[in-house]
Amino acid sequence: MSTQGSTNNGEVPTVLVRDKAGLALLCFLEQLIPINGKDYALLTPVDTPVSLFKLNDDEDPELIETISSSEPILAVADVVLQEHDLTLVRSAVTLTVTGELDEPDPEELEEDDESEEQDDSETYELLVSFKVDEHEYGLYIPLDPFFVVGRIEKDQAILVEGKEFDEVQPLIESELDEREISD
């Protein structure tokens, strides 16, 4: 496995995970889980994951689930983020942002937790918004942890998706529950 961090001094090791298209995402190795003779890794991105939403008047933001890395919207997002000393990275699995981000105000997060009804827009925090061709878009940071599952092969991690993900997800969750109980 190609780790780029180390466990010395309490540091979490990092792993480069690749998708089928060859895109890579540098992640922290959170858990290593053996299943049916294969090693699966529960990973979290090193950089901040972001999601692209289309903002509509008087409606909830609409998540854009798939977008080409050459999409003009992302070129505009690049420029807007550069104004904040941030960089948009077209990674495997998700878009990420590098640079120094302001930490969310803990009091605001507590207030959000107290509200009984939460829609999708409340599980994200707006990072930046911008206009492209008279449409408004926003890059949002997920407030919930963003996990990636990779299969360790030789010296790298391969993104687990589709049918394989559907098959191993319940096994991974079961193993994590067992580990939590025994701790």
Order of alpha helices (4+ residues) and beta strands (2+ residues): beta-beta-beta-beta-beta-alpha-beta-beta-alpha-beta-beta-beta-beta-alpha
